[in-house]
Amino acid sequence: MTEVHARRAKARLDAALEGLAVFRGAVAQPEEFNCECHWGSAEELALLKVPDVRLDPDLLRRAWQPSDWRDHASVLRRILPQLAGALLDSRSESFGYRDDIGVSLARADWQEWPRKQAAAVWEFLHAFWAHSLVTAGPVGHTSLTLAMCVEASGELSPWLDVWETLEHPTADRNLAEAVDTWDYDLLADELPWSTWYDKDEKLAVLTAWLTRHAPARLRASNAPADLLQRLRLIGLTGPARWNDPH
């Protein structure tokens, strides 16, 4: 059954990547501009105004990363098919920036794009999340994928709900790895990724979900005792946490 989950998730992701073909032919606005001194050359900028030309990895990163494009949405639509593929390639310069890419998508107001385009982005995010949960190693990197999906969508709970209902050993291992990655920030009452807004609310939702859902799941998957101890401390607040004998 676990292999069935993985095959279905991969098939859904492949279909979602194909669905991003709706952006083929997209270009940046003719008047789009960025500083040659700090961003790149006029020749590189011109490539964003030509449809479907593949960008080198450095230029791809410099296309989604700035916050000062005149029309950020047009730039994102131009590069989105290639960017989505880069998120699955651990050699890509954009691979480790999933949380920042989520912010970039939010900045582009993708949910306000034409219906077919918005639907393609929605399906890609959900397919990518489903695939991440059942994929081990850097390609899955569940904690970063969650941050991307949350920042792109503006919601946390729906993504956690999917994780909670998925019974899969890789999803359990990814949960243990996420707790191990997040615990330092959570014990300091900090959200473990950068966010534009509602940091305190997201922190409260994530902490409540972990302390409610994760302990039994991690115990069932034989997680280390020290990880369970850190998770227990995350569920405590104020003096109760700092005065705990452990």
Secondary structure as the mmCIF struct_conf table of DSSP 4:
data_model
#
loop_
_struct_conf.conf_type_id
_struct_conf.id
_struct_conf.beg_label_comp_id
_struct_conf.beg_label_asym_id
_struct_conf.beg_label_seq_id
_struct_conf.end_label_comp_id
_struct_conf.end_label_asym_id
_struct_conf.end_label_seq_id
HELX_RH_AL_P HELX_RH_AL_P1 THR A 2 GLY A 19
HELX_RH_3T_P HELX_RH_3T_P1 LEU A 20 PHE A 23
TURN_TY1_P TURN_TY1_P1 ARG A 24 GLY A 25
TURN_TY1_P TURN_TY1_P2 PRO A 30 GLU A 31
TURN_TY1_P TURN_TY1_P3 GLU A 36 TRP A 39
HELX_RH_AL_P HELX_RH_AL_P2 ALA A 42 LEU A 47
TURN_TY1_P TURN_TY1_P4 LEU A 48 LYS A 49
BEND BEND1 VAL A 50 VAL A 50
TURN_TY1_P TURN_TY1_P5 PRO A 51 ASP A 52
HELX_LH_PP_P HELX_LH_PP_P1 VAL A 53 ASP A 56
HELX_RH_AL_P HELX_RH_AL_P3 PRO A 57 TRP A 64
BEND BEND2 GLN A 65 GLN A 65
BEND BEND3 SER A 67 SER A 67
TURN_TY1_P TURN_TY1_P6 ARG A 70 ASP A 71
HELX_RH_AL_P HELX_RH_AL_P4 HIS A 72 ALA A 86
TURN_TY1_P TURN_TY1_P7 LEU A 87 LEU A 88
TURN_TY1_P TURN_TY1_P8 SER A 90 ARG A 91
BEND BEND4 SER A 92 SER A 92
TURN_TY1_P TURN_TY1_P9 GLU A 93 SER A 94
HELX_RH_3T_P HELX_RH_3T_P2 PHE A 95 TYR A 97
HELX_RH_AL_P HELX_RH_AL_P5 ARG A 98 ARG A 107
TURN_TY1_P TURN_TY1_P10 ALA A 108 ASP A 109
HELX_RH_3T_P HELX_RH_3T_P3 TRP A 110 GLU A 112
BEND BEND5 TRP A 113 TRP A 113
HELX_RH_AL_P HELX_RH_AL_P6 ARG A 115 LEU A 133
TURN_TY1_P TURN_TY1_P11 VAL A 134 VAL A 134
BEND BEND6 GLY A 137 GLY A 137
TURN_TY1_P TURN_TY1_P12 PRO A 138 GLY A 140
HELX_RH_AL_P HELX_RH_AL_P7 THR A 142 SER A 153
TURN_TY1_P TURN_TY1_P13 GLY A 154 GLY A 154
BEND BEND7 LEU A 156 LEU A 156
HELX_RH_AL_P HELX_RH_AL_P8 SER A 157 THR A 165
HELX_RH_AL_P HELX_RH_AL_P9 PRO A 169 LEU A 187
TURN_TY1_P TURN_TY1_P14 ALA A 188 ASP A 189
BEND BEND8 PRO A 192 TRP A 193
BEND BEND9 TRP A 196 TYR A 197
HELX_RH_AL_P HELX_RH_AL_P10 LYS A 199 ALA A 220
TURN_TY1_P TURN_TY1_P15 SER A 221 ASN A 222
HELX_RH_AL_P HELX_RH_AL_P11 ALA A 225 ILE A 234
TURN_TY1_P TURN_TY1_P16 GLY A 235 GLY A 235
HELX_RH_AL_P HELX_RH_AL_P12 GLY A 238 TRP A 242
TURN_TY1_P TURN_TY1_P17 ASN A 243 ASN A 243
#
